Amino acid sequence: MANPKNKQELLASIIDGYAKLCVQIAKMNGEEKLAPFDFTADPKKCGVRWEYDRCLRDLLIHLHEWQVLMREFVQNIREGHPRDYLPDEYRRNYHEMDKMLVEKHQGTPLEDAARLLRESHEEMLSLADSFTDEELFTKGYYKNTYTTTMAAYFVSVTTSPYGQAVKLLKTHMKNSRKQ
């Protein structure tokens, strides 16, 4: 899907991306849902962003936690606190943050991870819908967004990673079925 140009397109892209992710997960059998990821045959398929996701649960938690950061970012903007999206301690190395976010949830069952993502996804839709087209698509409208748009932040925690997650899961399924 092309980059959204207005709020309706943004909401549609978020809904579509999540639906595609859910369809991909539904295609997985129970064993594939629980099996550890193994991308040793082609590590480029994984990418640095996902290196701490060792299974479907980790992947879902990773997506959820980035959406939690987005919720906090929006909350800070609305409360008049000009904070950046990433916490100060992780701004230079957000991969360490990814690692911490996933490790924090190692005891979270897969079903809970799926529920948490579903809830944060719904929250992202509601939050995006609460902005005007001008607020979403004007570069630098908010001081915290610098030279980008609020819509770009929403895409970066929903549509874009949903698509990347689908590709990752397809590769995981292919690798699992080879064995």
PyMOL commands that place a pseudoatom at each C-alpha (Angstrom):
pseudoatom trace, name=CA, resn=MET, resi=1, chain=A, elem=C, hetatm=0, pos=[0.000, 0.000, 0.000]
pseudoatom trace, name=CA, resn=ALA, resi=2, chain=A, elem=C, hetatm=0, pos=[1.284, 3.509, -0.858]
pseudoatom trace, name=CA, resn=ASN, resi=3, chain=A, elem=C, hetatm=0, pos=[2.041, 5.987, 1.875]
pseudoatom trace, name=CA, resn=PRO, resi=4, chain=A, elem=C, hetatm=0, pos=[-1.232, 7.347, 3.238]
pseudoatom trace, name=CA, resn=LYS, resi=5, chain=A, elem=C, hetatm=0, pos=[-2.084, 10.921, 2.275]
pseudoatom trace, name=CA, resn=ASN, resi=6, chain=A, elem=C, hetatm=0, pos=[-4.962, 11.512, 4.686]
pseudoatom trace, name=CA, resn=LYS, resi=7, chain=A, elem=C, hetatm=0, pos=[-6.410, 10.153, 7.895]
pseudoatom trace, name=CA, resn=GLN, resi=8, chain=A, elem=C, hetatm=0, pos=[-8.811, 7.733, 6.185]
pseudoatom trace, name=CA, resn=GLU, resi=9, chain=A, elem=C, hetatm=0, pos=[-5.963, 6.199, 4.177]
pseudoatom trace, name=CA, resn=LEU, resi=10, chain=A, elem=C, hetatm=0, pos=[-3.831, 5.999, 7.320]
pseudoatom trace, name=CA, resn=LEU, resi=11, chain=A, elem=C, hetatm=0, pos=[-6.568, 4.194, 9.258]
pseudoatom trace, name=CA, resn=ALA, resi=12, chain=A, elem=C, hetatm=0, pos=[-7.211, 1.861, 6.320]
pseudoatom trace, name=CA, resn=SER, resi=13, chain=A, elem=C, hetatm=0, pos=[-3.496, 1.007, 6.057]
pseudoatom trace, name=CA, resn=ILE, resi=14, chain=A, elem=C, hetatm=0, pos=[-3.291, 0.248, 9.786]
pseudoatom trace, name=CA, resn=ILE, resi=15, chain=A, elem=C, hetatm=0, pos=[-6.378, -1.977, 9.612]
pseudoatom trace, name=CA, resn=ASP, resi=16, chain=A, elem=C, hetatm=0, pos=[-5.132, -3.720, 6.466]
pseudoatom trace, name=CA, resn=GLY, resi=17, chain=A, elem=C, hetatm=0, pos=[-1.652, -4.329, 7.866]
pseudoatom trace, name=CA, resn=TYR, resi=18, chain=A, elem=C, hetatm=0, pos=[-2.988, -5.849, 11.069]
pseudoatom trace, name=CA, resn=ALA, resi=19, chain=A, elem=C, hetatm=0, pos=[-5.458, -8.003, 9.134]
pseudoatom trace, name=CA, resn=LYS, resi=20, chain=A, elem=C, hetatm=0, pos=[-2.642, -9.376, 6.975]
pseudoatom trace, name=CA, resn=LEU, resi=21, chain=A, elem=C, hetatm=0, pos=[-0.623, -10.161, 10.092]
pseudoatom trace, name=CA, resn=CYS, resi=22, chain=A, elem=C, hetatm=0, pos=[-3.594, -11.986, 11.637]
pseudoatom trace, name=CA, resn=VAL, resi=23, chain=A, elem=C, hetatm=0, pos=[-4.155, -13.973, 8.432]
pseudoatom trace, name=CA, resn=GLN, resi=24, chain=A, elem=C, hetatm=0, pos=[-0.494, -14.993, 8.389]
pseudoatom trace, name=CA, resn=ILE, resi=25, chain=A, elem=C, hetatm=0, pos=[-0.642, -16.101, 12.018]
pseudoatom trace, name=CA, resn=ALA, resi=26, chain=A, elem=C, hetatm=0, pos=[-3.827, -18.057, 11.312]
pseudoatom trace, name=CA, resn=LYS, resi=27, chain=A, elem=C, hetatm=0, pos=[-1.936, -19.977, 8.596]
pseudoatom trace, name=CA, resn=MET, resi=28, chain=A, elem=C, hetatm=0, pos=[0.577, -21.202, 11.171]
pseudoatom trace, name=CA, resn=ASN, resi=29, chain=A, elem=C, hetatm=0, pos=[0.050, -24.544, 12.858]
pseudoatom trace, name=CA, resn=GLY, resi=30, chain=A, elem=C, hetatm=0, pos=[0.389, -24.880, 16.623]
pseudoatom trace, name=CA, resn=GLU, resi=31, chain=A, elem=C, hetatm=0, pos=[3.955, -26.129, 16.399]
pseudoatom trace, name=CA, resn=GLU, resi=32, chain=A, elem=C, hetatm=0, pos=[5.026, -23.210, 14.196]
pseudoatom trace, name=CA, resn=LYS, resi=33, chain=A, elem=C, hetatm=0, pos=[3.433, -20.749, 16.605]
pseudoatom trace, name=CA, resn=LEU, resi=34, chain=A, elem=C, hetatm=0, pos=[5.527, -22.098, 19.468]
pseudoatom trace, name=CA, resn=ALA, resi=35, chain=A, elem=C, hetatm=0, pos=[8.732, -23.035, 17.632]
pseudoatom trace, name=CA, resn=PRO, resi=36, chain=A, elem=C, hetatm=0, pos=[11.793, -20.808, 17.952]
pseudoatom trace, name=CA, resn=PHE, resi=37, chain=A, elem=C, hetatm=0, pos=[12.710, -18.806, 14.884]
pseudoatom trace, name=CA, resn=ASP, resi=38, chain=A, elem=C, hetatm=0, pos=[15.738, -20.067, 12.990]
pseudoatom trace, name=CA, resn=PHE, resi=39, chain=A, elem=C, hetatm=0, pos=[17.106, -17.770, 10.323]
pseudoatom trace, name=CA, resn=THR, resi=40, chain=A, elem=C, hetatm=0, pos=[20.656, -19.104, 10.332]
pseudoatom trace, name=CA, resn=ALA, resi=41, chain=A, elem=C, hetatm=0, pos=[20.310, -20.230, 6.706]
pseudoatom trace, name=CA, resn=ASP, resi=42, chain=A, elem=C, hetatm=0, pos=[19.585, -16.660, 5.617]
pseudoatom trace, name=CA, resn=PRO, resi=43, chain=A, elem=C, hetatm=0, pos=[20.176, -14.128, 8.411]
pseudoatom trace, name=CA, resn=LYS, resi=44, chain=A, elem=C, hetatm=0, pos=[19.371, -11.216, 6.074]
pseudoatom trace, name=CA, resn=LYS, resi=45, chain=A, elem=C, hetatm=0, pos=[15.738, -12.369, 6.129]
pseudoatom trace, name=CA, resn=CYS, resi=46, chain=A, elem=C, hetatm=0, pos=[15.543, -11.403, 9.773]
pseudoatom trace, name=CA, resn=GLY, resi=47, chain=A, elem=C, hetatm=0, pos=[17.136, -7.965, 9.918]
pseudoatom trace, name=CA, resn=VAL, resi=48, chain=A, elem=C, hetatm=0, pos=[18.604, -6.191, 12.902]
pseudoatom trace, name=CA, resn=ARG, resi=49, chain=A, elem=C, hetatm=0, pos=[15.287, -4.855, 14.168]
pseudoatom trace, name=CA, resn=TRP, resi=50, chain=A, elem=C, hetatm=0, pos=[14.023, -8.356, 14.851]
pseudoatom trace, name=CA, resn=GLU, resi=51, chain=A, elem=C, hetatm=0, pos=[17.148, -10.045, 16.189]
pseudoatom trace, name=CA, resn=TYR, resi=52, chain=A, elem=C, hetatm=0, pos=[15.756, -10.322, 19.723]
pseudoatom trace, name=CA, resn=ASP, resi=53, chain=A, elem=C, hetatm=0, pos=[12.502, -11.919, 18.618]
pseudoatom trace, name=CA, resn=ARG, resi=54, chain=A, elem=C, hetatm=0, pos=[13.083, -15.623, 19.102]
pseudoatom trace, name=CA, resn=CYS, resi=55, chain=A, elem=C, hetatm=0, pos=[9.495, -16.781, 18.550]
pseudoatom trace, name=CA, resn=LEU, resi=56, chain=A, elem=C, hetatm=0, pos=[6.008, -15.562, 17.640]
pseudoatom trace, name=CA, resn=ARG, resi=57, chain=A, elem=C, hetatm=0, pos=[5.355, -14.401, 21.209]
pseudoatom trace, name=CA, resn=ASP, resi=58, chain=A, elem=C, hetatm=0, pos=[8.466, -12.207, 21.150]
pseudoatom trace, name=CA, resn=LEU, resi=59, chain=A, elem=C, hetatm=0, pos=[7.471, -10.752, 17.800]
pseudoatom trace, name=CA, resn=LEU, resi=60, chain=A, elem=C, hetatm=0, pos=[3.973, -9.856, 19.019]
pseudoatom trace, name=CA, resn=ILE, resi=61, chain=A, elem=C, hetatm=0, pos=[5.337, -8.364, 22.234]
pseudoatom trace, name=CA, resn=HIS, resi=62, chain=A, elem=C, hetatm=0, pos=[7.887, -6.354, 20.267]
pseudoatom trace, name=CA, resn=LEU, resi=63, chain=A, elem=C, hetatm=0, pos=[5.116, -4.855, 18.125]
pseudoatom trace, name=CA, resn=HIS, resi=64, chain=A, elem=C, hetatm=0, pos=[2.972, -4.177, 21.197]
pseudoatom trace, name=CA, resn=GLU, resi=65, chain=A, elem=C, hetatm=0, pos=[5.747, -2.488, 23.167]
pseudoatom trace, name=CA, resn=TRP, resi=66, chain=A, elem=C, hetatm=0, pos=[6.597, -0.100, 20.318]
pseudoatom trace, name=CA, resn=GLN, resi=67, chain=A, elem=C, hetatm=0, pos=[2.923, 0.842, 20.238]
pseudoatom trace, name=CA, resn=VAL, resi=68, chain=A, elem=C, hetatm=0, pos=[3.056, 1.478, 23.991]
pseudoatom trace, name=CA, resn=LEU, resi=69, chain=A, elem=C, hetatm=0, pos=[5.926, 3.883, 23.291]
pseudoatom trace, name=CA, resn=MET, resi=70, chain=A, elem=C, hetatm=0, pos=[3.729, 5.586, 20.700]
pseudoatom trace, name=CA, resn=ARG, resi=71, chain=A, elem=C, hetatm=0, pos=[0.889, 5.916, 23.209]
pseudoatom trace, name=CA, resn=GLU, resi=72, chain=A, elem=C, hetatm=0, pos=[3.293, 7.554, 25.686]
pseudoatom trace, name=CA, resn=PHE, resi=73, chain=A, elem=C, hetatm=0, pos=[4.657, 9.826, 22.937]
pseudoatom trace, name=CA, resn=VAL, resi=74, chain=A, elem=C, hetatm=0, pos=[1.157, 11.041, 22.085]
pseudoatom trace, name=CA, resn=GLN, resi=75, chain=A, elem=C, hetatm=0, pos=[0.282, 11.427, 25.756]
pseudoatom trace, name=CA, resn=ASN, resi=76, chain=A, elem=C, hetatm=0, pos=[3.401, 13.559, 26.314]
pseudoatom trace, name=CA, resn=ILE, resi=77, chain=A, elem=C, hetatm=0, pos=[2.506, 15.755, 23.348]
pseudoatom trace, name=CA, resn=ARG, resi=78, chain=A, elem=C, hetatm=0, pos=[-1.047, 16.235, 24.573]
pseudoatom trace, name=CA, resn=GLU, resi=79, chain=A, elem=C, hetatm=0, pos=[0.156, 17.048, 28.085]
pseudoatom trace, name=CA, resn=GLY, resi=80, chain=A, elem=C, hetatm=0, pos=[2.619, 19.594, 26.729]
pseudoatom trace, name=CA, resn=HIS, resi=81, chain=A, elem=C, hetatm=0, pos=[5.789, 17.650, 27.545]
pseudoatom trace, name=CA, resn=PRO, resi=82, chain=A, elem=C, hetatm=0, pos=[8.188, 17.951, 24.604]
pseudoatom trace, name=CA, resn=ARG, resi=83, chain=A, elem=C, hetatm=0, pos=[9.814, 14.534, 24.904]
pseudoatom trace, name=CA, resn=ASP, resi=84, chain=A, elem=C, hetatm=0, pos=[11.194, 12.471, 22.067]
pseudoatom trace, name=CA, resn=TYR, resi=85, chain=A, elem=C, hetatm=0, pos=[9.593, 9.221, 20.991]
pseudoatom trace, name=CA, resn=LEU, resi=86, chain=A, elem=C, hetatm=0, pos=[12.465, 7.068, 22.247]
pseudoatom trace, name=CA, resn=PRO, resi=87, chain=A, elem=C, hetatm=0, pos=[13.485, 7.234, 25.902]
pseudoatom trace, name=CA, resn=ASP, resi=88, chain=A, elem=C, hetatm=0, pos=[16.717, 9.187, 26.405]
pseudoatom trace, name=CA, resn=GLU, resi=89, chain=A, elem=C, hetatm=0, pos=[18.723, 6.157, 27.476]
pseudoatom trace, name=CA, resn=TYR, resi=90, chain=A, elem=C, hetatm=0, pos=[17.935, 4.308, 24.222]
pseudoatom trace, name=CA, resn=ARG, resi=91, chain=A, elem=C, hetatm=0, pos=[18.017, 7.111, 21.657]
pseudoatom trace, name=CA, resn=ARG, resi=92, chain=A, elem=C, hetatm=0, pos=[21.498, 6.169, 20.429]
pseudoatom trace, name=CA, resn=ASN, resi=93, chain=A, elem=C, hetatm=0, pos=[20.983, 2.405, 20.621]
pseudoatom trace, name=CA, resn=TYR, resi=94, chain=A, elem=C, hetatm=0, pos=[17.368, 1.372, 20.362]
pseudoatom trace, name=CA, resn=HIS, resi=95, chain=A, elem=C, hetatm=0, pos=[18.385, -2.244, 19.724]
pseudoatom trace, name=CA, resn=GLU, resi=96, chain=A, elem=C, hetatm=0, pos=[19.241, -2.447, 23.418]
pseudoatom trace, name=CA, resn=MET, resi=97, chain=A, elem=C, hetatm=0, pos=[15.723, -1.234, 24.099]
pseudoatom trace, name=CA, resn=ASP, resi=98, chain=A, elem=C, hetatm=0, pos=[14.297, -3.901, 21.774]
pseudoatom trace, name=CA, resn=LYS, resi=99, chain=A, elem=C, hetatm=0, pos=[16.239, -6.506, 23.718]
pseudoatom trace, name=CA, resn=MET, resi=100, chain=A, elem=C, hetatm=0, pos=[14.944, -5.174, 27.053]
pseudoatom trace, name=CA, resn=LEU, resi=101, chain=A, elem=C, hetatm=0, pos=[11.339, -5.012, 25.817]
pseudoatom trace, name=CA, resn=VAL, resi=102, chain=A, elem=C, hetatm=0, pos=[11.372, -8.634, 24.665]
pseudoatom trace, name=CA, resn=GLU, resi=103, chain=A, elem=C, hetatm=0, pos=[13.221, -9.924, 27.737]
pseudoatom trace, name=CA, resn=LYS, resi=104, chain=A, elem=C, hetatm=0, pos=[10.683, -8.196, 29.989]
pseudoatom trace, name=CA, resn=HIS, resi=105, chain=A, elem=C, hetatm=0, pos=[7.985, -10.499, 28.580]
pseudoatom trace, name=CA, resn=GLN, resi=106, chain=A, elem=C, hetatm=0, pos=[9.703, -13.886, 28.561]
pseudoatom trace, name=CA, resn=GLY, resi=107, chain=A, elem=C, hetatm=0, pos=[7.069, -15.164, 31.007]
pseudoatom trace, name=CA, resn=THR, resi=108, chain=A, elem=C, hetatm=0, pos=[4.161, -13.828, 28.948]
pseudoatom trace, name=CA, resn=PRO, resi=109, chain=A, elem=C, hetatm=0, pos=[2.127, -16.604, 27.295]
pseudoatom trace, name=CA, resn=LEU, resi=110, chain=A, elem=C, hetatm=0, pos=[1.538, -16.390, 23.525]
pseudoatom trace, name=CA, resn=GLU, resi=111, chain=A, elem=C, hetatm=0, pos=[-2.206, -15.847, 24.031]
pseudoatom trace, name=CA, resn=ASP, resi=112, chain=A, elem=C, hetatm=0, pos=[-1.520, -12.857, 26.287]
pseudoatom trace, name=CA, resn=ALA, resi=113, chain=A, elem=C, hetatm=0, pos=[0.979, -11.432, 23.797]
pseudoatom trace, name=CA, resn=ALA, resi=114, chain=A, elem=C, hetatm=0, pos=[-1.646, -11.680, 21.041]
pseudoatom trace, name=CA, resn=ARG, resi=115, chain=A, elem=C, hetatm=0, pos=[-4.226, -9.985, 23.275]
pseudoatom trace, name=CA, resn=LEU, resi=116, chain=A, elem=C, hetatm=0, pos=[-1.813, -7.194, 24.226]
pseudoatom trace, name=CA, resn=LEU, resi=117, chain=A, elem=C, hetatm=0, pos=[-1.038, -6.512, 20.565]
pseudoatom trace, name=CA, resn=ARG, resi=118, chain=A, elem=C, hetatm=0, pos=[-4.723, -6.571, 19.632]
pseudoatom trace, name=CA, resn=GLU, resi=119, chain=A, elem=C, hetatm=0, pos=[-5.441, -4.040, 22.402]
pseudoatom trace, name=CA, resn=SER, resi=120, chain=A, elem=C, hetatm=0, pos=[-2.565, -1.730, 21.509]
pseudoatom trace, name=CA, resn=HIS, resi=121, chain=A, elem=C, hetatm=0, pos=[-3.473, -2.001, 17.808]
pseudoatom trace, name=CA, resn=GLU, resi=122, chain=A, elem=C, hetatm=0, pos=[-7.013, -0.857, 18.623]
pseudoatom trace, name=CA, resn=GLU, resi=123, chain=A, elem=C, hetatm=0, pos=[-5.536, 1.944, 20.682]
pseudoatom trace, name=CA, resn=MET, resi=124, chain=A, elem=C, hetatm=0, pos=[-3.339, 3.035, 17.754]
pseudoatom trace, name=CA, resn=LEU, resi=125, chain=A, elem=C, hetatm=0, pos=[-6.438, 3.209, 15.560]
pseudoatom trace, name=CA, resn=SER, resi=126, chain=A, elem=C, hetatm=0, pos=[-8.276, 5.284, 18.135]
pseudoatom trace, name=CA, resn=LEU, resi=127, chain=A, elem=C, hetatm=0, pos=[-5.312, 7.589, 18.689]
pseudoatom trace, name=CA, resn=ALA, resi=128, chain=A, elem=C, hetatm=0, pos=[-4.717, 8.116, 14.972]
pseudoatom trace, name=CA, resn=ASP, resi=129, chain=A, elem=C, hetatm=0, pos=[-8.408, 8.837, 14.508]
pseudoatom trace, name=CA, resn=SER, resi=130, chain=A, elem=C, hetatm=0, pos=[-8.279, 11.469, 17.265]
pseudoatom trace, name=CA, resn=PHE, resi=131, chain=A, elem=C, hetatm=0, pos=[-5.930, 13.676, 15.208]
pseudoatom trace, name=CA, resn=THR, resi=132, chain=A, elem=C, hetatm=0, pos=[-6.954, 15.946, 12.349]
pseudoatom trace, name=CA, resn=ASP, resi=133, chain=A, elem=C, hetatm=0, pos=[-5.508, 15.552, 8.866]
pseudoatom trace, name=CA, resn=GLU, resi=134, chain=A, elem=C, hetatm=0, pos=[-3.459, 18.686, 9.493]
pseudoatom trace, name=CA, resn=GLU, resi=135, chain=A, elem=C, hetatm=0, pos=[-2.036, 17.333, 12.764]
pseudoatom trace, name=CA, resn=LEU, resi=136, chain=A, elem=C, hetatm=0, pos=[-1.235, 13.989, 11.141]
pseudoatom trace, name=CA, resn=PHE, resi=137, chain=A, elem=C, hetatm=0, pos=[0.226, 15.136, 7.828]
pseudoatom trace, name=CA, resn=THR, resi=138, chain=A, elem=C, hetatm=0, pos=[1.934, 18.479, 8.462]
pseudoatom trace, name=CA, resn=LYS, resi=139, chain=A, elem=C, hetatm=0, pos=[5.677, 18.007, 8.886]
pseudoatom trace, name=CA, resn=GLY, resi=140, chain=A, elem=C, hetatm=0, pos=[6.824, 19.336, 12.224]
pseudoatom trace, name=CA, resn=TYR, resi=141, chain=A, elem=C, hetatm=0, pos=[3.294, 20.198, 13.349]
pseudoatom trace, name=CA, resn=TYR, resi=142, chain=A, elem=C, hetatm=0, pos=[4.382, 19.052, 16.783]
pseudoatom trace, name=CA, resn=LYS, resi=143, chain=A, elem=C, hetatm=0, pos=[7.803, 20.080, 18.063]
pseudoatom trace, name=CA, resn=ASN, resi=144, chain=A, elem=C, hetatm=0, pos=[8.554, 16.442, 18.998]
pseudoatom trace, name=CA, resn=THR, resi=145, chain=A, elem=C, hetatm=0, pos=[8.079, 15.195, 15.414]
pseudoatom trace, name=CA, resn=TYR, resi=146, chain=A, elem=C, hetatm=0, pos=[10.836, 17.463, 14.096]
pseudoatom trace, name=CA, resn=THR, resi=147, chain=A, elem=C, hetatm=0, pos=[10.892, 17.233, 10.274]
pseudoatom trace, name=CA, resn=THR, resi=148, chain=A, elem=C, hetatm=0, pos=[8.448, 14.360, 9.903]
pseudoatom trace, name=CA, resn=THR, resi=149, chain=A, elem=C, hetatm=0, pos=[4.725, 13.875, 10.394]
pseudoatom trace, name=CA, resn=MET, resi=150, chain=A, elem=C, hetatm=0, pos=[2.705, 12.299, 13.151]
pseudoatom trace, name=CA, resn=ALA, resi=151, chain=A, elem=C, hetatm=0, pos=[1.281, 9.956, 10.505]
pseudoatom trace, name=CA, resn=ALA, resi=152, chain=A, elem=C, hetatm=0, pos=[4.806, 8.693, 9.799]
pseudoatom trace, name=CA, resn=TYR, resi=153, chain=A, elem=C, hetatm=0, pos=[5.136, 7.770, 13.467]
pseudoatom trace, name=CA, resn=PHE, resi=154, chain=A, elem=C, hetatm=0, pos=[1.882, 5.818, 13.313]
pseudoatom trace, name=CA, resn=VAL, resi=155, chain=A, elem=C, hetatm=0, pos=[3.022, 4.010, 10.169]
pseudoatom trace, name=CA, resn=SER, resi=156, chain=A, elem=C, hetatm=0, pos=[6.354, 3.201, 11.840]
pseudoatom trace, name=CA, resn=VAL, resi=157, chain=A, elem=C, hetatm=0, pos=[4.646, 1.355, 14.719]
pseudoatom trace, name=CA, resn=THR, resi=158, chain=A, elem=C, hetatm=0, pos=[1.797, -0.279, 12.786]
pseudoatom trace, name=CA, resn=THR, resi=159, chain=A, elem=C, hetatm=0, pos=[1.681, -0.670, 9.033]
pseudoatom trace, name=CA, resn=SER, resi=160, chain=A, elem=C, hetatm=0, pos=[5.412, -0.941, 8.386]
pseudoatom trace, name=CA, resn=PRO, resi=161, chain=A, elem=C, hetatm=0, pos=[6.316, -3.420, 11.147]
pseudoatom trace, name=CA, resn=TYR, resi=162, chain=A, elem=C, hetatm=0, pos=[3.141, -5.427, 10.482]
pseudoatom trace, name=CA, resn=GLY, resi=163, chain=A, elem=C, hetatm=0, pos=[4.349, -5.945, 6.910]
pseudoatom trace, name=CA, resn=GLN, resi=164, chain=A, elem=C, hetatm=0, pos=[7.854, -6.827, 8.086]
pseudoatom trace, name=CA, resn=ALA, resi=165, chain=A, elem=C, hetatm=0, pos=[6.399, -9.265, 10.620]
pseudoatom trace, name=CA, resn=VAL, resi=166, chain=A, elem=C, hetatm=0, pos=[4.358, -11.004, 7.912]
pseudoatom trace, name=CA, resn=LYS, resi=167, chain=A, elem=C, hetatm=0, pos=[7.532, -11.525, 5.851]
pseudoatom trace, name=CA, resn=LEU, resi=168, chain=A, elem=C, hetatm=0, pos=[9.372, -12.810, 8.908]
pseudoatom trace, name=CA, resn=LEU, resi=169, chain=A, elem=C, hetatm=0, pos=[6.582, -15.273, 9.707]
pseudoatom trace, name=CA, resn=LYS, resi=170, chain=A, elem=C, hetatm=0, pos=[6.425, -16.504, 6.108]
pseudoatom trace, name=CA, resn=THR, resi=171, chain=A, elem=C, hetatm=0, pos=[10.151, -17.225, 6.260]
pseudoatom trace, name=CA, resn=HIS, resi=172, chain=A, elem=C, hetatm=0, pos=[9.728, -18.949, 9.643]
pseudoatom trace, name=CA, resn=MET, resi=173, chain=A, elem=C, hetatm=0, pos=[6.960, -21.153, 8.244]
pseudoatom trace, name=CA, resn=LYS, resi=174, chain=A, elem=C, hetatm=0, pos=[9.006, -22.012, 5.161]
pseudoatom trace, name=CA, resn=ASN, resi=175, chain=A, elem=C, hetatm=0, pos=[12.013, -22.905, 7.309]
pseudoatom trace, name=CA, resn=SER, resi=176, chain=A, elem=C, hetatm=0, pos=[9.892, -24.948, 9.737]
pseudoatom trace, name=CA, resn=ARG, resi=177, chain=A, elem=C, hetatm=0, pos=[8.282, -26.960, 6.940]
pseudoatom trace, name=CA, resn=LYS, resi=178, chain=A, elem=C, hetatm=0, pos=[11.655, -27.804, 5.373]
pseudoatom trace, name=CA, resn=GLN, resi=179, chain=A, elem=C, hetatm=0, pos=[12.695, -29.746, 8.448]
for i in range(1, 179): cmd.bond("trace and resi %d" % i, "trace and resi %d" % (i + 1))
show_as sticks, trace
zoom trace
